[in-house]
Amino acid sequence: MNSADVIVVGAGPTGLALAGELALAGVRVRLLERRREEPNITRAFALHARTLELLDARGLADEVLQHGVRVTSIAPVPGSTLDLTILDSRFPMIFIAPQSGTEKVLRAHAERLGVEIVPDTEVLGFRQDDDGVTVEIGGANPGTERARYLVGCDGAHSTVRRLAGIDFAGKQYQTHILLADVHLAEPPQEAMFARTGDDGAVIIVPFGDGWFRAIAWDRKRDRVPLSEPVTDDEMRDAFHRIAGGDLGMGEPRWTSRFLSERRQASRYRAGRVFLAGDAAHVHSPLGGQGMNTGIQDAMNLGWKLAAAVHGTAAPWLLDSYQAERHPVGEQVLRLTDAFNGMVLGRKRPRSLVQALAVRAILRFGRTRRMLAGRVSGIGVRYPARGAGAHRWAGRRMPDVGRLYEQLRDGRFVLVTREPLALGDTPGVTVVRREALPGPAMILVRPDGYVAWASDRMLTPAETTAAIAGRTGHLPRKVRR
Ligand SMILES: Cc1cc2nc3c(=O)[nH]c(=O)nc-3n(C[C@H](O)[C@H](O)[C@H](O)COP(=O)(O)OP(=O)(O)OC[C@H]3O[C@@H](n4cnc5c(N)ncnc54)[C@H](O)[C@@H]3O)c2cc1C
């Protein structure tokens, strides 16, 4: 007997977002989490434009935006500026807010939709067969659970990935990352204080409650064993050498020392088992991409897995998760590796060449927009499926006339420039936007990407025929 349709492992941002997506689509989901009551360690601070758009597509962006700071330009290399207001988005910025705040909003959303989050429950093993996956668990209630699908959102050291036998090839960076949560007697003026020097880089980000996260990549401390606690003198010294001062840093309430890695799972799927978030890809924190990419993985996988559970998924639909998200993960690894090389690279000539290349990119409007698109996720585009696909297929749908509000119930949205009496089309909401750019009709997926488009208005019968099969699933029930 299945305890759920889908078991999601790990209640970090990826698992919480995925569980919410599944529950929104009427899937019974259990979210198993190893931690008892203690919160996930806050690592991420940067929320990018595309993630904010997707949160908006579920009615969560306003809540997330209540506590934090808006940053409208960044310096990809010292002395340069990338103006984010050039982004064609409702959220042309990076929003600085602690990961714990974003997780709180995602958790409340998932719980409102009926997700059962089970703490003190560690996944130890699983075996899959033709009908489902049996999961072995330890913790408060050891035993087994069974579901049709299993998703590992269990972070960089994913047990699910290891047990599925999926390779996680890559490398480890050399420079230690030192973290400390501190009070500052002289807090910086900038929302996000970042400095680089010969010894590495330092960043200060506000929690918004008087505490700050100090982050240092200090080459001089690379030989210190990772198990040794970071001392307040060590952090102050790093800031003095790299930033010219320690901003009046007080005693830390929490510290950590670790090495980041650049790795990607060779596959995101093994039969009925999927990987998402850090379980599928890890990279340098420079560029603030990890949590954003994980939430976007979840939004891509959620509606597809729901269709499979409801028995309505086209045979290709589940495989399109890997086909769409693996290349995005690869791009994120390349981008963050380039940032890491420019800021911390030991091969000076190579770092200088990279820095010169970025300055050249920033000089021209088109390449500047391309870089802003890459950093913000706005530029993500999925490969179009099938011969003769429309040029808009796979593109991110712009939020024309607050279209993203129409996505809030997780259905497909068919946007038309002229009126269309389509009648009752299961799983599809029809809306009209006279100012629709480009095509006359666009079918938007629940995750905000274009599934199908037509340059001319079709009749209702033609439309139904044209979009059948484009959704990847034909929902049986119309949810109003
Ligand atoms: C210094 C630093 C700064 C960063 N800054 C940013 C940033 O600004 N923006 C950004 O987007 N990203 C950033 N990141 C990356 C970001 O923190 C991660 O990408 C993000 O936390 C990944 O989320 P996740 O849900 O995939 O995994 P995690 O947050 O790691 O969650 C995994 C969960 O799985 C649970 N778990 C693990 N194993 C099991 C098991 N066997 N059974 C049950 N539960 C299990 C864990 O307890 C945990 O709760 C940063 C990272 C670092 C280190």
The ligand as a Gaussian input file, in Angstrom:
#p B3LYP/6-31G(d) Opt

LIG

0 1
 C       28.079000      30.334000       1.279000
 C       26.950000      29.969000       0.379000
 C       26.194000      30.988000      -0.176000
 C       25.155000      30.666000      -1.062000
 N       24.447000      31.688000      -1.594000
 C       23.460000      31.409000      -2.477000
 C       22.681000      32.455000      -3.026000
 O       22.882000      33.636000      -2.726000
 N       21.676000      32.122000      -3.891000
 C       21.428000      30.835000      -4.223000
 O       20.520000      30.593000      -5.031000
 N       22.123000      29.810000      -3.687000
 C       23.127000      30.060000      -2.823000
 N       23.811000      29.043000      -2.248000
 C       23.417000      27.642000      -2.529000
 C       22.147000      27.239000      -1.770000
 O       22.284000      27.409000      -0.396000
 C       21.813000      25.771000      -2.082000
 O       21.869000      25.608000      -3.480000
 C       20.420000      25.378000      -1.582000
 O       20.359000      25.312000      -0.189000
 C       20.044000      24.011000      -2.148000
 O       18.769000      23.662000      -1.722000
 P       18.291000      22.154000      -1.712000
 O       16.905000      22.168000      -1.173000
 O       18.543000      21.553000      -3.043000
 O       19.290000      21.419000      -0.700000
 P       19.517000      21.684000       0.860000
 O       19.210000      23.085000       1.226000
 O       20.890000      21.173000       1.152000
 O       18.447000      20.771000       1.568000
 C       18.577000      19.369000       1.585000
 C       17.723000      18.814000       2.727000
 O       17.745000      17.392000       2.671000
 C       17.845000      16.873000       3.983000
 N       18.419000      15.518000       3.850000
 C       19.669000      15.187000       3.435000
 N       19.804000      13.840000       3.391000
 C       18.615000      13.307000       3.777000
 C       18.130000      11.962000       3.923000
 N       18.894000      10.915000       3.625000
 N       16.859000      11.789000       4.358000
 C       16.051000      12.851000       4.637000
 N       16.469000      14.141000       4.516000
 C       17.734000      14.371000       4.083000
 C       18.745000      17.881000       4.680000
 O       18.601000      17.806000       6.099000
 C       18.244000      19.189000       4.095000
 O       17.190000      19.737000       4.853000
 C       24.869000      29.315000      -1.375000
 C       25.615000      28.292000      -0.807000
 C       26.658000      28.613000       0.045000
 C       27.452000      27.496000       0.615000

